[in-house]
Amino acid sequence: MSGVPWAGPAWDDPELTRLAERLREAHRRLAPLPAGDRRRLHRQLLAITDLAKRDPGLAARRLDAFLEGRAADFSSSPDSR
C-alpha cells in the first residue's frame, strides 16, 4: 500500500459518469417514500445498479424504464422536485 489516497479510476467515461449520477439520484428519490414501497423499489434499483457493472447500456435502458414506471410514486413523495 502506497499511502496515497485513492482518487477513483484513472479513466473518465462520460456515459458511465452520467449513469452513476442518475442511479444516485434515483436512490435519493426513494428515501422519502413509505417504508414498504421503498424496500420493494430499492431491491429493483439495486438490481439495476448491479447490472451497470456488467452492461452499462442495458442498465441505462432499465433505469429509464424503472423511472418511467415509477413517475407517479416519485411525484407523490413529499421530497419530489
NORPE-V880560 format. One record per residue. N is the residue number from 1. SS is DSSP state (h for helix, s for strand, l for the rest). PSI is psi in degrees with one decimal (none if undefined). Layout:
N|SS|PSI + N|SS|PSI
//
This chain:
1|l|133.5 + 2|l|-17.6 + 3|l|-10.0 + 4|l|127.4 + 5|l|143.4 + 6|l|129.6 + 7|l|17.7 + 8|l|-177.1 + 9|l|155.9 + 10|l|-6.5 + 11|l|161.3 + 12|l|114.6 + 13|l|109.8 + 14|h|-34.3 + 15|h|-42.6 + 16|h|-37.4 + 17|h|-44.2 + 18|h|-42.4 + 19|h|-43.8 + 20|h|-41.1 + 21|h|-41.3 + 22|h|-39.6 + 23|h|-42.6 + 24|h|-42.5 + 25|h|-40.5 + 26|h|-42.4 + 27|h|-40.4 + 28|h|-37.4 + 29|h|-19.2 + 30|h|-27.0 + 31|l|-43.9 + 32|l|-3.3 + 33|l|157.7 + 34|l|149.7 + 35|h|-45.6 + 36|h|-46.1 + 37|h|-43.0 + 38|h|-44.5 + 39|h|-45.6 + 40|h|-47.3 + 41|h|-32.6 + 42|h|-40.1 + 43|h|-42.0 + 44|h|-42.7 + 45|h|-35.2 + 46|h|-35.6 + 47|h|-39.7 + 48|h|-41.3 + 49|h|-42.2 + 50|h|-40.5 + 51|h|-33.2 + 52|h|-24.2 + 53|h|-31.2 + 54|h|-37.0 + 55|l|84.1 + 56|h|-34.5 + 57|h|-46.9 + 58|h|-39.2 + 59|h|-40.0 + 60|h|-41.6 + 61|h|-40.8 + 62|h|-35.5 + 63|h|-41.2 + 64|h|-47.9 + 65|h|-41.1 + 66|h|-48.1 + 67|h|-39.3 + 68|h|-41.2 + 69|h|-18.2 + 70|l|12.8 + 71|h|-40.8 + 72|h|-39.2 + 73|h|-44.7 + 74|h|-35.9 + 75|h|-22.1 + 76|l|-6.8 + 77|l|147.7 + 78|l|-20.7 + 79|l|8.4 + 80|l|145.8 + 81|l|none
//
